[in-house]
């Protein structure tokens, strides 16, 4: 049974397929540290498939999106740079400062793409105009990858809320929800149209997909950036539209990736038909056992292992793995770290984690240290 087939069956709660063993891998700063601690320097963190082969993990689903050629709304350009940062204007008009080198963090938004009605109208027209254009060779290449891949494939359908937050900036999003609610709703509707176009493009070509995926990242440690009431009113009906469209093509698994405390929004997402959730960030209060107790059998869960526990010793790592073992045994849960491995985790501790994950959860293939160590 191929990885792709096994993953598909697991998402449908079919017993006897085994639990996929996946891991998100290290941050670049972690990779730099591990090289000093004896990691094989030929292991490239950008070559995720090679990384999985070396450590004995299954491949994460190949994420594909609809490639639409558009003329630039704004000319992309570097506005300034120094030894540590580079500041760029994006083709949507946003200005973002990026960190250089291995110590990359979340980019700093200096100017959002949308600060007034005119800018939104221009951005919306630019986004939707691209959908009327003929598909590029890039799109055809993406379709070929979906058809021929031996590993799981997900269609990245975008974001219905998080993208709006990105266009407006965090503060702008919060203000516009109250000052200009109809415009925020128009932005969510535009995101929905883009998602529907992507689903149609893949579905009309009968391309196989294991899931339709949404990135959101709209929750933080203390809760979401949108109230459950507004989420139910603005986002849930639009999620349901995309889910129902996807099901017409046989794409009956829809996933959402959002950090933070998801509990206030989980009922709305599940009502809309979302069936897979990640990464279940432990330090934000997401306990996989609690989520499974309430929604087990309805949704598949991924993540749920506290990356910070790997900074401690063997006993703490062992305890963290044993904490999620009941959820693994109940089914419908793929245990893995809830984010990339941070740079305060030593290579030694990560290797301990890999070994204990195999021993306690029976996940991951044995690997030869010569493939991992230099």
N, C-alpha and C positions, 0 to 999 in steps of 0.2 A: 504494500500500500504506500503510495507516495505521500510526501509531507502535505501536499495540497489536499489530497483526498481525506487524509486523516484529520486535518484541521477542519475541513468542511463538515465531516461527520461529528466531530467533537462539538462544534457550534450548534448542532442539532440534537445534542444530548444522547447520541448513539453510544451505547455501552460497548466495551471491548475494543475501542479504538486506541486507548491509551491517552494520557494527558500530554499535550504538546509541551516541550521544555524550551522556553524562550527566555532571553535576557536582553535588556536594552543596551548593555555595553558601557564603557567608561566615557567620562568627559575627556576632552583633549588634555586638560591639565592633569587628569589622573593618568592618562597614557604617558605623559612626560615623566611623571613621578615613577611609574612602573618600569619604564626603560632604565632608570637609574637603579632600580631594585632587582634587575635581572630579566625583565621581559624581553622576549625575542624582538629585536628591533625591526624585523621584517614584517611584524604584525602591524597592519595599517588600520587605524580606527575608522577610516573612511571606507574601507573594504569590509563592510559588515558581514558579508557572506563568508569571507575568509576567516573572520574573527569567530563566527559560529562554528565553523569546521574545526578550528584549533581547540576551542573550549568544549566541544561536544554538545552545543545547543542546536535546537531547531531554528530555522530561519523565521524571522519576523515577516508578516505578510508584505509582499511587494506593493507599495503604494503608488497608484497611477491616477492621473487626473486628465481631464479633457484639455488638450493643448489647442488653444485658440490664438491665432496670430492677430495682434492689434498694433496699430501704430501707437507710438508713445503719446500719452496724454501730456506728459512733461518729459523733457530730455533728462535721462538719468545722468548724473554727474557727481563727481567728488567735489565737495565744497571746501573741505579742509582736512588735514591729516597731520599727525605727529607720530612719535614713536609708539604710543599706546593706543591711539584711537584713529578712526577715519569717519568723517561725517559725509553722508551722501543724501542727495535728493533722489527719491524714487520716482518711477514713471507715473505714480498716482499723485505726486506733488508733496508727499510727506518728506520730512527731513529727519534722519535718524543717525545717531552717533553709535558706531559699532566699536567694540574693543578689538584690538589686534591680538594675534598669537594664541597660545593655548589657553589663556585665562579669559576666555570669552564668557560673557554673562548676557543676561537679557538686554537687548539693545535699548538705548535711551531715546525715547521719542522727543524730539525738539519742537517739531511742528506737525500736527496731524494733517492728513490729506484733506479733511473737510472741516472748515471753520465757519462756513456760511452757506446759505441756500444755493447761490450760484455755483459754488464749487461742487456741491452735491449733484446738481443738475448736470454739470459737465462730466463728472465721474460716472454717473449713472448712464448717460448716453454713450460714453466710451465703452463701458462694460457690456451693455446690451447690444451695441453695434457689432461687436465681435462675434456674437452668436449668429448673425445673419451672413457672415462671411463663409466661404467654402473652407473646409478643414484643411489644415496644412499637412505636409509630409510628416511633421513631428507627431501629429495626431494619428496618422496611419501607423507610424512606428509604435506608438503606445498601444494601439489596438492589437498589433501583432504580438507584443509582449504579453498582453492579457490572454491571448489565445494559446500561446506556446509555453507559458511559464510552468515549471515543475514545482514551484513553491506556492503557498497561498497568495492570492491577489485581492486587494481591496481597491475600490474606487474611492478616491478622496473627493468627496462632493463639496468640500469647503466648510463653511461655518455660517450659521444663521444669526448668531448673537456676537460671538467673539470677533468676527470680522467687522461688524458695525462698531464695536468698541475700538478696534484698531484704527478705523477710518476717522473716528471722532476724538480719539484719545480717551483715557480713563475719565478725566474730569468732564470732558465734553459729552461723553456718553451719559454720565449721571445727570448733567444739566439738561441735555436735550430730551431725555425721557420725560421730563416734566415741562420743559419750556416748548418743545417741538415734538410731541409724541407722534403726530401723524407722519413727520419726516423720518423718525426712527423706524416706524412701521414700514414706510416706503423702502428704507434701506434693507430691512429684513425680507421684504417681498422681493427685492432685487436679488438678494442672496439666494432666495428660494428658486427664482427663475433660473439662476446659474446652475444650481444643484439639479433641477429638473432637466436642464439641457444636457448635463453630463450623464445622467441616468439614461435618458433617451438615446444619446449617442452610442453608449455601450449596449443597451438593451436591443435597439433596432438592428444591431449587427450580431445578435445572439452570442455575445462574448461571455465566457464564464467568469463569474466573480464569486468570491467567498463571502464578501460583505461590502456594503456601502458605508463609508466612514465619514464622520464629521469630527473636525477638531473644534473645540470651544475654548477651554481654559478660562471659564467665566466664574469660577469659584475660588475662594481663598480660605484661609484657615478658619475664619469666622463666618463664612457663608458666601452666597453668590453676589454678583454685582447688580443683579436685577431681582426684584421681589418675585416670590412665587406667583402672586396675582398677575403681574404684568407678563411674566414668562408664560403663564397659562393662557393669557389673552393674546399675546403677540406671537410667541414662538411655537407653542404646542400645535395649533392648527396647521402651521406651515410644515413642521416636522411630519405631521400626519400625512400631508399631501405628498411629500417626497417618499415616505415609507410606502404608501399605497401605490404610487407609481412604480417604485422598485419591485414590489410584489407582483405586479402585472408581468414583469419580465422574469420572474422566478428568483429575484434577489430578495430573499426573505430574512436576511440578517443585516441589521443596521447597527453600527457601533458609534459610540461617542467617547472621545478623549477629553477629559477635563480634570485638571488638578483641583485640590481644595476639598471643602466640605460640601458634598453633593446632596446630602439628605433633603434639603428643601426643594430641589428640582427633580429628584428621582421620580416622584409620582407622575409628573407631567411628561417626562421623557418616556417612561414606560407606557403611559396611556397612549402616547403618540405612536408607539410601536418599536421603540429602540430596544435592542435585545442584547447588546454587548457594551460593557462599561470598563474603562481603564482610566487612570492607573491605581485608583483607590489609595490615595495618599494617606499613609498612616498617621503622620504627625498633624494632619488636618482633621483627624477624628474619624477616618474611614476604616472601620474594622470589617474585614471580609466576612467574618463569621456572623456578624450582626446583619449585614446586607443579605447574606445568603439565607439567614433565618427568616427574613421577611419576604424576600423575592426569589428564593431558590426554586429552580425549575422553570422560572420565567425568563431569566437573564443569565448570560455567561459573564463571569468576572475575570479580570486580568490585572496583575500587579499585586498590591496588598502586602508586600514584604518591605519593612522599613529599612531603607538604604543606610540610615544612620547606625543601625545595629552592627554593621560591618566594621565600624571603627573600634568596637570593643574587642572582647576575646572570644575564645571558642564557646564558652558557656552561654554568652549572650546571643551569639549567632545560632547556636543549637536551640535555645529557647524560642527565638523568633520563628524558626522553621517549624518547631513543634506547635507553636501557636496557631499556624494556619493549616496544620495537618488535617484536622477534622473537616475543613472546607474542601480540601483536595479529595478526601475520601467520599464526601457526599456527591461530588461531581459538579461539572459546570464551572470549574475554576481553574485558571492557568496561573500558578504562582510564579511571580518574578519580582524583582526589585521595583519599587514604585517610581523610580527615576533612574537616570544614568548614574553610574558609580561615581561619587564625589571624590575629590582629590585628597581627602583626609583618610581614605581607606587604603591600606597598604596592599601590595601584591600578595603578600603572605596571607593576609586575612581573606582576600578574595578567593584564593585557592582553597582555603579552609571552607569558605562558603560553598564553593562548587562541590567539594567532596561531601560535605554534610547534606547538601541538597540531594545528592544521589543516594546517600545512605538513609536519610530520614523520609524523604518524599519519593524516592525511587525515580528521580527525574534527572535527565542528562546522561550523555554517553561518557564512559571513561575516556580520558584523553592522555596522550603521552606528554610528559612534561617537556620533552625535548622540542615539541611543537609550540610550546608556550614560552619556555625560558631560553635565553640566549646562550 
